[in-house]
């Protein structure tokens, strides 16, 4: 794939790939052979993170300015410029997104929080699930485990339901502005001792890669 202008978020379904192109303000849809099929651009200033749930594609819009931080939902099948849902509450430079069941998780890079929303109607929880983070970027939910990368060079684990620190998981440190996270298969209910192995294989099991510098005026 060529011709992109600062591609950022990636999401893949059984038949399509979606990419946010931060500088152009587009979200592109491809088939799995790399052929571009469509794009949406309306309202997607500085598109950042992506998450897929069924026929819905969630896109975070992270930029400075009042009312500019949004989560937009689009129908994957129709993929028109008109979002099916817009979320604006409790957002501060929303970066990474994840969906588990009917819960949408949002990493707020601007205030160090993780917020949850109803993925159907966009209703926010009454308070952040996690707070006190340093520049959270990527986010991944695996079962009831929540992993978050931060621009302080860490990957931290939390309980996806309560927000409590993940028992037995050792915070991964020493990274350089990690962003994306992918979690590989492991036992459905891992014993606490196995988290040490997960941490030791962080480069493979969590697959973090260096976050690139954004263009001036964008989220940081």
PyMOL CGO cylinders between C-alpha atoms (Angstrom):
from pymol import cmd
from pymol.cgo import CYLINDER

trace = [
    CYLINDER, 0.00, 0.00, 0.00, 1.37, 3.41, -0.95, 0.3, 1, 1, 1, 1, 1, 1,
    CYLINDER, 1.37, 3.41, -0.95, 0.23, 7.01, -1.06, 0.3, 1, 1, 1, 1, 1, 1,
    CYLINDER, 0.23, 7.01, -1.06, -0.80, 7.24, 2.58, 0.3, 1, 1, 1, 1, 1, 1,
    CYLINDER, -0.80, 7.24, 2.58, 0.06, 10.31, 4.66, 0.3, 1, 1, 1, 1, 1, 1,
    CYLINDER, 0.06, 10.31, 4.66, 0.99, 9.27, 8.20, 0.3, 1, 1, 1, 1, 1, 1,
    CYLINDER, 0.99, 9.27, 8.20, -1.08, 6.08, 8.54, 0.3, 1, 1, 1, 1, 1, 1,
    CYLINDER, -1.08, 6.08, 8.54, -1.81, 5.27, 12.16, 0.3, 1, 1, 1, 1, 1, 1,
    CYLINDER, -1.81, 5.27, 12.16, -4.55, 2.92, 13.31, 0.3, 1, 1, 1, 1, 1, 1,
    CYLINDER, -4.55, 2.92, 13.31, -5.19, -0.46, 11.69, 0.3, 1, 1, 1, 1, 1, 1,
    CYLINDER, -5.19, -0.46, 11.69, -8.14, -2.82, 12.12, 0.3, 1, 1, 1, 1, 1, 1,
    CYLINDER, -8.14, -2.82, 12.12, -8.77, -6.06, 10.24, 0.3, 1, 1, 1, 1, 1, 1,
    CYLINDER, -8.77, -6.06, 10.24, -11.93, -8.09, 9.73, 0.3, 1, 1, 1, 1, 1, 1,
    CYLINDER, -11.93, -8.09, 9.73, -12.41, -11.39, 7.93, 0.3, 1, 1, 1, 1, 1, 1,
    CYLINDER, -12.41, -11.39, 7.93, -12.50, -9.61, 4.56, 0.3, 1, 1, 1, 1, 1, 1,
    CYLINDER, -12.50, -9.61, 4.56, -11.34, -6.01, 4.99, 0.3, 1, 1, 1, 1, 1, 1,
    CYLINDER, -11.34, -6.01, 4.99, -8.57, -3.84, 6.39, 0.3, 1, 1, 1, 1, 1, 1,
    CYLINDER, -8.57, -3.84, 6.39, -9.13, -0.31, 7.68, 0.3, 1, 1, 1, 1, 1, 1,
    CYLINDER, -9.13, -0.31, 7.68, -6.42, 2.33, 8.13, 0.3, 1, 1, 1, 1, 1, 1,
    CYLINDER, -6.42, 2.33, 8.13, -6.58, 5.81, 9.61, 0.3, 1, 1, 1, 1, 1, 1,
    CYLINDER, -6.58, 5.81, 9.61, -4.53, 8.32, 7.62, 0.3, 1, 1, 1, 1, 1, 1,
    CYLINDER, -4.53, 8.32, 7.62, -3.80, 10.99, 10.21, 0.3, 1, 1, 1, 1, 1, 1,
    CYLINDER, -3.80, 10.99, 10.21, -2.60, 13.86, 8.05, 0.3, 1, 1, 1, 1, 1, 1,
    CYLINDER, -2.60, 13.86, 8.05, -5.17, 13.52, 5.26, 0.3, 1, 1, 1, 1, 1, 1,
    CYLINDER, -5.17, 13.52, 5.26, -8.10, 13.04, 7.65, 0.3, 1, 1, 1, 1, 1, 1,
    CYLINDER, -8.10, 13.04, 7.65, -9.31, 9.89, 5.89, 0.3, 1, 1, 1, 1, 1, 1,
    CYLINDER, -9.31, 9.89, 5.89, -10.16, 6.38, 6.96, 0.3, 1, 1, 1, 1, 1, 1,
    CYLINDER, -10.16, 6.38, 6.96, -9.45, 3.96, 4.12, 0.3, 1, 1, 1, 1, 1, 1,
    CYLINDER, -9.45, 3.96, 4.12, -11.06, 0.58, 3.49, 0.3, 1, 1, 1, 1, 1, 1,
    CYLINDER, -11.06, 0.58, 3.49, -9.09, -2.14, 1.66, 0.3, 1, 1, 1, 1, 1, 1,
    CYLINDER, -9.09, -2.14, 1.66, -9.61, -5.74, 0.77, 0.3, 1, 1, 1, 1, 1, 1,
    CYLINDER, -9.61, -5.74, 0.77, -7.07, -8.17, 2.19, 0.3, 1, 1, 1, 1, 1, 1,
    CYLINDER, -7.07, -8.17, 2.19, -5.09, -8.09, -1.07, 0.3, 1, 1, 1, 1, 1, 1,
    CYLINDER, -5.09, -8.09, -1.07, -4.36, -4.40, -0.48, 0.3, 1, 1, 1, 1, 1, 1,
    CYLINDER, -4.36, -4.40, -0.48, -6.82, -2.97, -3.01, 0.3, 1, 1, 1, 1, 1, 1,
    CYLINDER, -6.82, -2.97, -3.01, -8.47, 0.26, -1.87, 0.3, 1, 1, 1, 1, 1, 1,
    CYLINDER, -8.47, 0.26, -1.87, -12.25, -0.03, -1.86, 0.3, 1, 1, 1, 1, 1, 1,
    CYLINDER, -12.25, -0.03, -1.86, -13.51, 3.19, -0.28, 0.3, 1, 1, 1, 1, 1, 1,
    CYLINDER, -13.51, 3.19, -0.28, -12.78, 5.92, 2.23, 0.3, 1, 1, 1, 1, 1, 1,
    CYLINDER, -12.78, 5.92, 2.23, -14.64, 8.19, 4.62, 0.3, 1, 1, 1, 1, 1, 1,
    CYLINDER, -14.64, 8.19, 4.62, -13.51, 11.71, 5.35, 0.3, 1, 1, 1, 1, 1, 1,
    CYLINDER, -13.51, 11.71, 5.35, -16.45, 13.72, 6.70, 0.3, 1, 1, 1, 1, 1, 1,
    CYLINDER, -16.45, 13.72, 6.70, -15.72, 14.76, 10.26, 0.3, 1, 1, 1, 1, 1, 1,
    CYLINDER, -15.72, 14.76, 10.26, -12.57, 12.70, 10.61, 0.3, 1, 1, 1, 1, 1, 1,
    CYLINDER, -12.57, 12.70, 10.61, -10.06, 15.42, 11.44, 0.3, 1, 1, 1, 1, 1, 1,
    CYLINDER, -10.06, 15.42, 11.44, -6.91, 13.70, 12.71, 0.3, 1, 1, 1, 1, 1, 1,
    CYLINDER, -6.91, 13.70, 12.71, -8.30, 10.15, 12.77, 0.3, 1, 1, 1, 1, 1, 1,
    CYLINDER, -8.30, 10.15, 12.77, -6.27, 8.00, 15.13, 0.3, 1, 1, 1, 1, 1, 1,
    CYLINDER, -6.27, 8.00, 15.13, -7.38, 4.71, 16.68, 0.3, 1, 1, 1, 1, 1, 1,
    CYLINDER, -7.38, 4.71, 16.68, -9.72, 2.05, 15.29, 0.3, 1, 1, 1, 1, 1, 1,
    CYLINDER, -9.72, 2.05, 15.29, -11.82, -0.76, 16.70, 0.3, 1, 1, 1, 1, 1, 1,
    CYLINDER, -11.82, -0.76, 16.70, -14.31, -3.12, 15.06, 0.3, 1, 1, 1, 1, 1, 1,
    CYLINDER, -14.31, -3.12, 15.06, -17.45, -4.63, 16.54, 0.3, 1, 1, 1, 1, 1, 1,
    CYLINDER, -17.45, -4.63, 16.54, -19.70, -6.56, 14.16, 0.3, 1, 1, 1, 1, 1, 1,
    CYLINDER, -19.70, -6.56, 14.16, -20.65, -4.20, 11.32, 0.3, 1, 1, 1, 1, 1, 1,
    CYLINDER, -20.65, -4.20, 11.32, -19.44, -1.13, 13.22, 0.3, 1, 1, 1, 1, 1, 1,
    CYLINDER, -19.44, -1.13, 13.22, -16.08, 0.60, 12.85, 0.3, 1, 1, 1, 1, 1, 1,
    CYLINDER, -16.08, 0.60, 12.85, -15.15, 3.00, 15.66, 0.3, 1, 1, 1, 1, 1, 1,
    CYLINDER, -15.15, 3.00, 15.66, -12.71, 5.82, 14.89, 0.3, 1, 1, 1, 1, 1, 1,
    CYLINDER, -12.71, 5.82, 14.89, -11.11, 8.16, 17.42, 0.3, 1, 1, 1, 1, 1, 1,
    CYLINDER, -11.11, 8.16, 17.42, -10.57, 11.79, 16.43, 0.3, 1, 1, 1, 1, 1, 1,
    CYLINDER, -10.57, 11.79, 16.43, -7.75, 13.24, 18.52, 0.3, 1, 1, 1, 1, 1, 1,
    CYLINDER, -7.75, 13.24, 18.52, -6.95, 16.90, 18.12, 0.3, 1, 1, 1, 1, 1, 1,
    CYLINDER, -6.95, 16.90, 18.12, -6.82, 20.13, 20.06, 0.3, 1, 1, 1, 1, 1, 1,
    CYLINDER, -6.82, 20.13, 20.06, -9.78, 22.51, 20.16, 0.3, 1, 1, 1, 1, 1, 1,
    CYLINDER, -9.78, 22.51, 20.16, -13.16, 22.58, 21.89, 0.3, 1, 1, 1, 1, 1, 1,
    CYLINDER, -13.16, 22.58, 21.89, -15.51, 19.92, 20.59, 0.3, 1, 1, 1, 1, 1, 1,
    CYLINDER, -15.51, 19.92, 20.59, -12.89, 18.41, 18.29, 0.3, 1, 1, 1, 1, 1, 1,
    CYLINDER, -12.89, 18.41, 18.29, -12.31, 15.22, 20.29, 0.3, 1, 1, 1, 1, 1, 1,
    CYLINDER, -12.31, 15.22, 20.29, -14.78, 12.59, 19.13, 0.3, 1, 1, 1, 1, 1, 1,
    CYLINDER, -14.78, 12.59, 19.13, -15.40, 8.91, 18.66, 0.3, 1, 1, 1, 1, 1, 1,
    CYLINDER, -15.40, 8.91, 18.66, -17.23, 8.26, 15.39, 0.3, 1, 1, 1, 1, 1, 1,
    CYLINDER, -17.23, 8.26, 15.39, -18.93, 5.00, 14.45, 0.3, 1, 1, 1, 1, 1, 1,
    CYLINDER, -18.93, 5.00, 14.45, -19.44, 3.95, 10.84, 0.3, 1, 1, 1, 1, 1, 1,
    CYLINDER, -19.44, 3.95, 10.84, -21.28, 1.08, 9.20, 0.3, 1, 1, 1, 1, 1, 1,
    CYLINDER, -21.28, 1.08, 9.20, -18.70, -1.22, 7.63, 0.3, 1, 1, 1, 1, 1, 1,
    CYLINDER, -18.70, -1.22, 7.63, -21.13, -2.50, 4.99, 0.3, 1, 1, 1, 1, 1, 1,
    CYLINDER, -21.13, -2.50, 4.99, -22.28, 0.91, 3.74, 0.3, 1, 1, 1, 1, 1, 1,
    CYLINDER, -22.28, 0.91, 3.74, -19.14, 2.86, 4.75, 0.3, 1, 1, 1, 1, 1, 1,
    CYLINDER, -19.14, 2.86, 4.75, -20.62, 6.29, 4.05, 0.3, 1, 1, 1, 1, 1, 1,
    CYLINDER, -20.62, 6.29, 4.05, -19.40, 9.66, 5.32, 0.3, 1, 1, 1, 1, 1, 1,
    CYLINDER, -19.40, 9.66, 5.32, -22.32, 9.85, 7.74, 0.3, 1, 1, 1, 1, 1, 1,
    CYLINDER, -22.32, 9.85, 7.74, -21.45, 8.30, 11.12, 0.3, 1, 1, 1, 1, 1, 1,
    CYLINDER, -21.45, 8.30, 11.12, -24.05, 6.14, 12.81, 0.3, 1, 1, 1, 1, 1, 1,
    CYLINDER, -24.05, 6.14, 12.81, -22.95, 7.35, 16.26, 0.3, 1, 1, 1, 1, 1, 1,
    CYLINDER, -22.95, 7.35, 16.26, -20.91, 10.26, 17.62, 0.3, 1, 1, 1, 1, 1, 1,
    CYLINDER, -20.91, 10.26, 17.62, -19.45, 10.32, 21.14, 0.3, 1, 1, 1, 1, 1, 1,
    CYLINDER, -19.45, 10.32, 21.14, -18.06, 13.56, 22.58, 0.3, 1, 1, 1, 1, 1, 1,
    CYLINDER, -18.06, 13.56, 22.58, -18.37, 13.18, 26.37, 0.3, 1, 1, 1, 1, 1, 1,
    CYLINDER, -18.37, 13.18, 26.37, -15.33, 12.62, 28.60, 0.3, 1, 1, 1, 1, 1, 1,
    CYLINDER, -15.33, 12.62, 28.60, -12.79, 12.68, 25.77, 0.3, 1, 1, 1, 1, 1, 1,
    CYLINDER, -12.79, 12.68, 25.77, -9.35, 14.29, 25.95, 0.3, 1, 1, 1, 1, 1, 1,
    CYLINDER, -9.35, 14.29, 25.95, -7.16, 13.39, 22.98, 0.3, 1, 1, 1, 1, 1, 1,
    CYLINDER, -7.16, 13.39, 22.98, -8.66, 9.90, 22.54, 0.3, 1, 1, 1, 1, 1, 1,
    CYLINDER, -8.66, 9.90, 22.54, -6.07, 7.57, 21.08, 0.3, 1, 1, 1, 1, 1, 1,
    CYLINDER, -6.07, 7.57, 21.08, -6.41, 3.78, 21.23, 0.3, 1, 1, 1, 1, 1, 1,
    CYLINDER, -6.41, 3.78, 21.23, -9.78, 2.02, 21.11, 0.3, 1, 1, 1, 1, 1, 1,
    CYLINDER, -9.78, 2.02, 21.11, -10.90, -1.49, 22.00, 0.3, 1, 1, 1, 1, 1, 1,
    CYLINDER, -10.90, -1.49, 22.00, -14.27, -3.23, 22.08, 0.3, 1, 1, 1, 1, 1, 1,
    CYLINDER, -14.27, -3.23, 22.08, -15.28, -6.18, 24.22, 0.3, 1, 1, 1, 1, 1, 1,
    CYLINDER, -15.28, -6.18, 24.22, -18.90, -7.30, 24.13, 0.3, 1, 1, 1, 1, 1, 1,
    CYLINDER, -18.90, -7.30, 24.13, -20.97, -4.11, 24.24, 0.3, 1, 1, 1, 1, 1, 1,
    CYLINDER, -20.97, -4.11, 24.24, -18.26, -2.05, 25.94, 0.3, 1, 1, 1, 1, 1, 1,
    CYLINDER, -18.26, -2.05, 25.94, -16.05, 0.43, 24.10, 0.3, 1, 1, 1, 1, 1, 1,
    CYLINDER, -16.05, 0.43, 24.10, -12.74, 1.26, 25.82, 0.3, 1, 1, 1, 1, 1, 1,
    CYLINDER, -12.74, 1.26, 25.82, -11.04, 4.59, 25.06, 0.3, 1, 1, 1, 1, 1, 1,
    CYLINDER, -11.04, 4.59, 25.06, -7.50, 5.61, 26.02, 0.3, 1, 1, 1, 1, 1, 1,
    CYLINDER, -7.50, 5.61, 26.02, -7.42, 9.36, 26.68, 0.3, 1, 1, 1, 1, 1, 1,
    CYLINDER, -7.42, 9.36, 26.68, -3.88, 10.51, 25.97, 0.3, 1, 1, 1, 1, 1, 1,
    CYLINDER, -3.88, 10.51, 25.97, -4.60, 14.03, 27.18, 0.3, 1, 1, 1, 1, 1, 1,
    CYLINDER, -4.60, 14.03, 27.18, -5.61, 13.32, 30.77, 0.3, 1, 1, 1, 1, 1, 1,
    CYLINDER, -5.61, 13.32, 30.77, -4.27, 9.81, 31.41, 0.3, 1, 1, 1, 1, 1, 1,
    CYLINDER, -4.27, 9.81, 31.41, -7.62, 8.05, 31.75, 0.3, 1, 1, 1, 1, 1, 1,
    CYLINDER, -7.62, 8.05, 31.75, -9.38, 5.01, 30.34, 0.3, 1, 1, 1, 1, 1, 1,
    CYLINDER, -9.38, 5.01, 30.34, -13.10, 5.55, 29.84, 0.3, 1, 1, 1, 1, 1, 1,
    CYLINDER, -13.10, 5.55, 29.84, -15.74, 3.00, 28.93, 0.3, 1, 1, 1, 1, 1, 1,
    CYLINDER, -15.74, 3.00, 28.93, -18.86, 3.58, 26.85, 0.3, 1, 1, 1, 1, 1, 1,
    CYLINDER, -18.86, 3.58, 26.85, -21.88, 1.61, 25.78, 0.3, 1, 1, 1, 1, 1, 1,
    CYLINDER, -21.88, 1.61, 25.78, -20.93, 0.55, 22.26, 0.3, 1, 1, 1, 1, 1, 1,
    CYLINDER, -20.93, 0.55, 22.26, -24.53, 0.75, 21.05, 0.3, 1, 1, 1, 1, 1, 1,
    CYLINDER, -24.53, 0.75, 21.05, -25.70, 4.16, 22.23, 0.3, 1, 1, 1, 1, 1, 1,
    CYLINDER, -25.70, 4.16, 22.23, -22.46, 5.83, 23.35, 0.3, 1, 1, 1, 1, 1, 1,
    CYLINDER, -22.46, 5.83, 23.35, -23.48, 6.30, 26.98, 0.3, 1, 1, 1, 1, 1, 1,
    CYLINDER, -23.48, 6.30, 26.98, -20.43, 6.91, 29.17, 0.3, 1, 1, 1, 1, 1, 1,
    CYLINDER, -20.43, 6.91, 29.17, -19.72, 5.23, 32.48, 0.3, 1, 1, 1, 1, 1, 1,
    CYLINDER, -19.72, 5.23, 32.48, -20.07, 7.44, 35.53, 0.3, 1, 1, 1, 1, 1, 1,
    CYLINDER, -20.07, 7.44, 35.53, -16.33, 7.69, 36.10, 0.3, 1, 1, 1, 1, 1, 1,
    CYLINDER, -16.33, 7.69, 36.10, -13.11, 6.61, 34.37, 0.3, 1, 1, 1, 1, 1, 1,
    CYLINDER, -13.11, 6.61, 34.37, -12.22, 2.93, 34.63, 0.3, 1, 1, 1, 1, 1, 1,
    CYLINDER, -12.22, 2.93, 34.63, -8.53, 3.80, 35.09, 0.3, 1, 1, 1, 1, 1, 1,
    CYLINDER, -8.53, 3.80, 35.09, -6.87, 7.13, 35.86, 0.3, 1, 1, 1, 1, 1, 1,
    CYLINDER, -6.87, 7.13, 35.86, -3.38, 8.42, 36.64, 0.3, 1, 1, 1, 1, 1, 1,
    CYLINDER, -3.38, 8.42, 36.64, -1.74, 7.04, 33.50, 0.3, 1, 1, 1, 1, 1, 1,
    CYLINDER, -1.74, 7.04, 33.50, 0.96, 8.87, 31.54, 0.3, 1, 1, 1, 1, 1, 1,
    CYLINDER, 0.96, 8.87, 31.54, -0.08, 9.42, 27.94, 0.3, 1, 1, 1, 1, 1, 1,
    CYLINDER, -0.08, 9.42, 27.94, -2.00, 6.17, 27.34, 0.3, 1, 1, 1, 1, 1, 1,
    CYLINDER, -2.00, 6.17, 27.34, -1.86, 5.25, 23.66, 0.3, 1, 1, 1, 1, 1, 1,
    CYLINDER, -1.86, 5.25, 23.66, -2.65, 1.69, 22.60, 0.3, 1, 1, 1, 1, 1, 1,
    CYLINDER, -2.65, 1.69, 22.60, -5.25, -0.44, 24.35, 0.3, 1, 1, 1, 1, 1, 1,
    CYLINDER, -5.25, -0.44, 24.35, -6.22, -4.10, 24.08, 0.3, 1, 1, 1, 1, 1, 1,
    CYLINDER, -6.22, -4.10, 24.08, -8.81, -6.24, 25.85, 0.3, 1, 1, 1, 1, 1, 1,
    CYLINDER, -8.81, -6.24, 25.85, -8.26, -9.99, 26.11, 0.3, 1, 1, 1, 1, 1, 1,
    CYLINDER, -8.26, -9.99, 26.11, -11.03, -11.71, 28.02, 0.3, 1, 1, 1, 1, 1, 1,
    CYLINDER, -11.03, -11.71, 28.02, -11.20, -9.75, 31.27, 0.3, 1, 1, 1, 1, 1, 1,
    CYLINDER, -11.20, -9.75, 31.27, -7.63, -8.46, 30.96, 0.3, 1, 1, 1, 1, 1, 1,
    CYLINDER, -7.63, -8.46, 30.96, -6.91, -4.92, 29.77, 0.3, 1, 1, 1, 1, 1, 1,
    CYLINDER, -6.91, -4.92, 29.77, -3.47, -3.89, 28.51, 0.3, 1, 1, 1, 1, 1, 1,
    CYLINDER, -3.47, -3.89, 28.51, -2.48, -0.25, 27.96, 0.3, 1, 1, 1, 1, 1, 1,
    CYLINDER, -2.48, -0.25, 27.96, 0.69, 1.20, 26.43, 0.3, 1, 1, 1, 1, 1, 1,
    CYLINDER, 0.69, 1.20, 26.43, 1.89, 4.64, 27.51, 0.3, 1, 1, 1, 1, 1, 1,
    CYLINDER, 1.89, 4.64, 27.51, 4.29, 7.23, 26.20, 0.3, 1, 1, 1, 1, 1, 1,
    CYLINDER, 4.29, 7.23, 26.20, 6.24, 6.78, 29.43, 0.3, 1, 1, 1, 1, 1, 1,
    CYLINDER, 6.24, 6.78, 29.43, 7.59, 3.58, 27.88, 0.3, 1, 1, 1, 1, 1, 1,
    CYLINDER, 7.59, 3.58, 27.88, 5.37, 1.14, 29.73, 0.3, 1, 1, 1, 1, 1, 1,
    CYLINDER, 5.37, 1.14, 29.73, 2.68, -1.46, 29.14, 0.3, 1, 1, 1, 1, 1, 1,
    CYLINDER, 2.68, -1.46, 29.14, 0.39, -1.91, 32.13, 0.3, 1, 1, 1, 1, 1, 1,
    CYLINDER, 0.39, -1.91, 32.13, -2.26, -4.50, 32.86, 0.3, 1, 1, 1, 1, 1, 1,
    CYLINDER, -2.26, -4.50, 32.86, -5.65, -3.97, 34.49, 0.3, 1, 1, 1, 1, 1, 1,
    CYLINDER, -5.65, -3.97, 34.49, -8.84, -5.85, 35.19, 0.3, 1, 1, 1, 1, 1, 1,
    CYLINDER, -8.84, -5.85, 35.19, -11.12, -4.88, 32.30, 0.3, 1, 1, 1, 1, 1, 1,
    CYLINDER, -11.12, -4.88, 32.30, -14.19, -4.91, 34.53, 0.3, 1, 1, 1, 1, 1, 1,
    CYLINDER, -14.19, -4.91, 34.53, -12.97, -3.13, 37.66, 0.3, 1, 1, 1, 1, 1, 1,
    CYLINDER, -12.97, -3.13, 37.66, -9.90, -1.20, 36.52, 0.3, 1, 1, 1, 1, 1, 1,
    CYLINDER, -9.90, -1.20, 36.52, -7.80, -2.72, 39.31, 0.3, 1, 1, 1, 1, 1, 1,
    CYLINDER, -7.80, -2.72, 39.31, -4.16, -3.55, 38.54, 0.3, 1, 1, 1, 1, 1, 1,
    CYLINDER, -4.16, -3.55, 38.54, -3.93, -6.97, 36.93, 0.3, 1, 1, 1, 1, 1, 1,
    CYLINDER, -3.93, -6.97, 36.93, -2.90, -9.49, 39.56, 0.3, 1, 1, 1, 1, 1, 1,
    CYLINDER, -2.90, -9.49, 39.56, 0.37, -11.24, 38.74, 0.3, 1, 1, 1, 1, 1, 1,
    CYLINDER, 0.37, -11.24, 38.74, 1.20, -9.03, 35.75, 0.3, 1, 1, 1, 1, 1, 1,
    CYLINDER, 1.20, -9.03, 35.75, 4.49, -7.14, 35.95, 0.3, 1, 1, 1, 1, 1, 1,
    CYLINDER, 4.49, -7.14, 35.95, 4.44, -3.74, 34.26, 0.3, 1, 1, 1, 1, 1, 1,
    CYLINDER, 4.44, -3.74, 34.26, 6.64, -3.78, 31.16, 0.3, 1, 1, 1, 1, 1, 1,
    CYLINDER, 6.64, -3.78, 31.16, 9.13, -0.91, 31.17, 0.3, 1, 1, 1, 1, 1, 1,
    CYLINDER, 9.13, -0.91, 31.17, 12.02, 0.41, 29.12, 0.3, 1, 1, 1, 1, 1, 1,
    CYLINDER, 12.02, 0.41, 29.12, 10.12, 0.82, 25.85, 0.3, 1, 1, 1, 1, 1, 1,
    CYLINDER, 10.12, 0.82, 25.85, 10.31, 3.94, 23.70, 0.3, 1, 1, 1, 1, 1, 1,
    CYLINDER, 10.31, 3.94, 23.70, 6.83, 5.46, 23.29, 0.3, 1, 1, 1, 1, 1, 1,
    CYLINDER, 6.83, 5.46, 23.29, 4.99, 2.19, 22.53, 0.3, 1, 1, 1, 1, 1, 1,
    CYLINDER, 4.99, 2.19, 22.53, 1.65, 2.44, 20.79, 0.3, 1, 1, 1, 1, 1, 1,
    CYLINDER, 1.65, 2.44, 20.79, 0.00, -0.64, 19.28, 0.3, 1, 1, 1, 1, 1, 1,
    CYLINDER, 0.00, -0.64, 19.28, -0.71, -3.78, 21.27, 0.3, 1, 1, 1, 1, 1, 1,
    CYLINDER, -0.71, -3.78, 21.27, -1.74, -7.26, 20.12, 0.3, 1, 1, 1, 1, 1, 1,
    CYLINDER, -1.74, -7.26, 20.12, -2.24, -10.16, 22.51, 0.3, 1, 1, 1, 1, 1, 1,
    CYLINDER, -2.24, -10.16, 22.51, -1.60, -13.71, 21.36, 0.3, 1, 1, 1, 1, 1, 1,
    CYLINDER, -1.60, -13.71, 21.36, -3.42, -16.83, 22.57, 0.3, 1, 1, 1, 1, 1, 1,
    CYLINDER, -3.42, -16.83, 22.57, -2.83, -18.05, 26.09, 0.3, 1, 1, 1, 1, 1, 1,
    CYLINDER, -2.83, -18.05, 26.09, -4.82, -20.13, 28.57, 0.3, 1, 1, 1, 1, 1, 1,
    CYLINDER, -4.82, -20.13, 28.57, -8.32, -18.82, 29.18, 0.3, 1, 1, 1, 1, 1, 1,
    CYLINDER, -8.32, -18.82, 29.18, -7.70, -18.34, 32.89, 0.3, 1, 1, 1, 1, 1, 1,
    CYLINDER, -7.70, -18.34, 32.89, -3.92, -17.97, 33.30, 0.3, 1, 1, 1, 1, 1, 1,
    CYLINDER, -3.92, -17.97, 33.30, -2.33, -18.70, 36.63, 0.3, 1, 1, 1, 1, 1, 1,
    CYLINDER, -2.33, -18.70, 36.63, -0.68, -15.63, 38.18, 0.3, 1, 1, 1, 1, 1, 1,
    CYLINDER, -0.68, -15.63, 38.18, 2.76, -17.17, 37.69, 0.3, 1, 1, 1, 1, 1, 1,
    CYLINDER, 2.76, -17.17, 37.69, 2.25, -17.29, 33.92, 0.3, 1, 1, 1, 1, 1, 1,
    CYLINDER, 2.25, -17.29, 33.92, 2.09, -13.50, 33.70, 0.3, 1, 1, 1, 1, 1, 1,
    CYLINDER, 2.09, -13.50, 33.70, 5.82, -13.41, 34.34, 0.3, 1, 1, 1, 1, 1, 1,
    CYLINDER, 5.82, -13.41, 34.34, 6.29, -15.37, 31.13, 0.3, 1, 1, 1, 1, 1, 1,
    CYLINDER, 6.29, -15.37, 31.13, 3.95, -13.02, 29.28, 0.3, 1, 1, 1, 1, 1, 1,
    CYLINDER, 3.95, -13.02, 29.28, 5.99, -10.04, 30.47, 0.3, 1, 1, 1, 1, 1, 1,
    CYLINDER, 5.99, -10.04, 30.47, 9.24, -11.75, 29.55, 0.3, 1, 1, 1, 1, 1, 1,
    CYLINDER, 9.24, -11.75, 29.55, 7.95, -12.29, 26.01, 0.3, 1, 1, 1, 1, 1, 1,
    CYLINDER, 7.95, -12.29, 26.01, 6.53, -8.79, 25.71, 0.3, 1, 1, 1, 1, 1, 1,
    CYLINDER, 6.53, -8.79, 25.71, 8.13, -8.11, 22.36, 0.3, 1, 1, 1, 1, 1, 1,
    CYLINDER, 8.13, -8.11, 22.36, 6.21, -11.05, 20.93, 0.3, 1, 1, 1, 1, 1, 1,
    CYLINDER, 6.21, -11.05, 20.93, 3.15, -11.46, 23.11, 0.3, 1, 1, 1, 1, 1, 1,
    CYLINDER, 3.15, -11.46, 23.11, 2.22, -7.79, 23.19, 0.3, 1, 1, 1, 1, 1, 1,
    CYLINDER, 2.22, -7.79, 23.19, 3.88, -6.71, 19.93, 0.3, 1, 1, 1, 1, 1, 1,
    CYLINDER, 3.88, -6.71, 19.93, 4.43, -3.06, 20.78, 0.3, 1, 1, 1, 1, 1, 1,
    CYLINDER, 4.43, -3.06, 20.78, 5.97, -0.83, 18.22, 0.3, 1, 1, 1, 1, 1, 1,
    CYLINDER, 5.97, -0.83, 18.22, 7.42, 2.66, 18.45, 0.3, 1, 1, 1, 1, 1, 1,
    CYLINDER, 7.42, 2.66, 18.45, 4.93, 5.49, 18.16, 0.3, 1, 1, 1, 1, 1, 1,
    CYLINDER, 4.93, 5.49, 18.16, 5.89, 7.92, 15.43, 0.3, 1, 1, 1, 1, 1, 1,
    CYLINDER, 5.89, 7.92, 15.43, 5.89, 11.67, 15.92, 0.3, 1, 1, 1, 1, 1, 1,
    CYLINDER, 5.89, 11.67, 15.92, 2.65, 13.29, 14.91, 0.3, 1, 1, 1, 1, 1, 1,
    CYLINDER, 2.65, 13.29, 14.91, 2.43, 16.32, 12.68, 0.3, 1, 1, 1, 1, 1, 1,
    CYLINDER, 2.43, 16.32, 12.68, 2.41, 19.68, 14.45, 0.3, 1, 1, 1, 1, 1, 1,
    CYLINDER, 2.41, 19.68, 14.45, -0.95, 20.64, 15.89, 0.3, 1, 1, 1, 1, 1, 1,
    CYLINDER, -0.95, 20.64, 15.89, -2.07, 17.04, 16.34, 0.3, 1, 1, 1, 1, 1, 1,
    CYLINDER, -2.07, 17.04, 16.34, -2.38, 14.86, 19.40, 0.3, 1, 1, 1, 1, 1, 1,
    CYLINDER, -2.38, 14.86, 19.40, 0.78, 14.04, 21.29, 0.3, 1, 1, 1, 1, 1, 1,
]
cmd.load_cgo(trace, "trace")
